Amino acid sequence: MKLEQQIQKSILEYLAVKRIWCRRMNTGAVLATHNGKSRMVRYGSPGMADILCSVHPEYTGYPTFLWLEIKAPNGRQSEAQHEFEDEVLAEGHKYFIVYSIEDVEKALQSL
């Protein structure tokens, strides 16, 4: 398992223990065949963050959408990820680049 995947798995487990609703957001494409016809099926949006959380008002006083972009220690955002960040921030959501559970804890404390 890649380091980024290990970090992501530990963060998802941490959020489950904290009872914070979250979903892993997959992006990509797959070639699908149905009735002899093939087509490319795309899912997610380019640059979409790895995890979406709905943080309960007990943490913030109001419902908050929290996007987490998981990175390995030397990971960097792509241009598409920067654009996605700008898009969700403009909608009033929160967005954090995180490298560890400690970063997630800091993000939750900052809400």
C-alpha positions in Angstrom: 0.0 0.0 0.0 1.3 3.5 -0.9 2.1 5.9 1.9 -0.7 8.3 0.9 -3.2 5.4 0.9 -2.0 4.4 4.4 -2.5 8.0 5.7 -5.9 8.2 4.1 -7.0 4.9 5.7 -5.8 6.1 9.1 -7.7 9.4 8.7 -10.9 7.7 7.7 -10.6 5.4 10.7 -9.9 8.4 13.0 -13.0 10.3 11.6 -15.1 7.2 12.2 -14.0 7.0 15.8 -14.8 10.7 16.2 -18.3 10.0 14.7 -17.8 12.5 11.9 -19.7 11.6 8.7 -17.3 11.3 5.8 -16.9 9.7 2.4 -13.9 8.9 0.3 -14.3 10.7 -3.0 -13.0 8.8 -5.9 -12.2 10.3 -9.3 -11.3 8.8 -12.6 -12.6 6.9 -15.6 -13.4 3.4 -16.6 -14.1 1.8 -20.0 -17.5 0.1 -19.7 -19.2 -2.3 -22.1 -22.9 -2.9 -22.2 -24.9 -4.7 -25.0 -21.7 -4.8 -27.1 -21.1 -1.1 -26.9 -18.2 0.4 -25.1 -18.0 3.9 -23.6 -15.8 5.8 -21.2 -17.5 6.5 -17.9 -16.1 9.3 -15.8 -16.7 9.8 -12.1 -15.9 12.6 -9.7 -14.4 15.9 -10.8 -10.8 16.6 -11.8 -8.9 17.8 -8.7 -11.7 16.8 -6.2 -10.4 16.4 -2.7 -10.0 12.8 -1.3 -12.4 13.0 1.6 -15.7 15.0 2.2 -16.9 15.4 5.7 -20.1 16.9 7.1 -19.1 18.2 10.5 -21.9 18.3 13.0 -22.9 21.6 14.6 -21.6 20.3 18.0 -18.2 21.1 16.7 -18.9 24.4 14.9 -22.3 25.6 16.0 -23.6 25.1 12.4 -23.2 22.3 9.8 -19.9 22.5 7.9 -18.7 20.8 4.8 -15.0 19.9 5.2 -12.9 18.7 2.2 -9.6 17.0 3.0 -6.9 16.6 0.4 -4.5 13.8 1.6 -0.9 14.1 0.8 2.2 12.1 1.5 5.0 14.0 3.2 6.4 15.5 0.0 3.1 15.7 -1.9 2.0 18.8 -3.6 -1.3 20.0 -5.0 -1.9 19.8 -8.8 -3.4 22.8 -10.7 -6.7 21.0 -10.8 -6.6 20.6 -7.0 -5.9 24.3 -6.6 -8.9 25.1 -8.8 -11.2 22.7 -6.8 -10.0 24.3 -3.6 -10.9 27.7 -4.9 -14.3 26.4 -6.1 -15.4 24.9 -2.7 -14.0 27.8 -0.7 -16.1 30.2 -2.8 -19.2 28.1 -1.8 -18.4 28.5 1.9 -16.9 25.1 2.5 -13.7 24.4 4.3 -10.7 22.8 2.6 -7.5 21.5 4.1 -4.4 19.7 2.8 -3.5 17.2 5.4 -0.5 14.9 5.9 -1.5 13.2 9.1 -4.2 12.6 11.7 -2.7 15.5 13.7 -3.4 17.8 10.7 -7.0 16.7 10.7 -7.2 17.4 14.4 -5.8 20.9 13.8 -8.3 21.4 11.0 -11.3 20.4 13.2 -10.1 22.7 16.0 -9.9 25.6 13.6 -13.6 25.3 12.6 
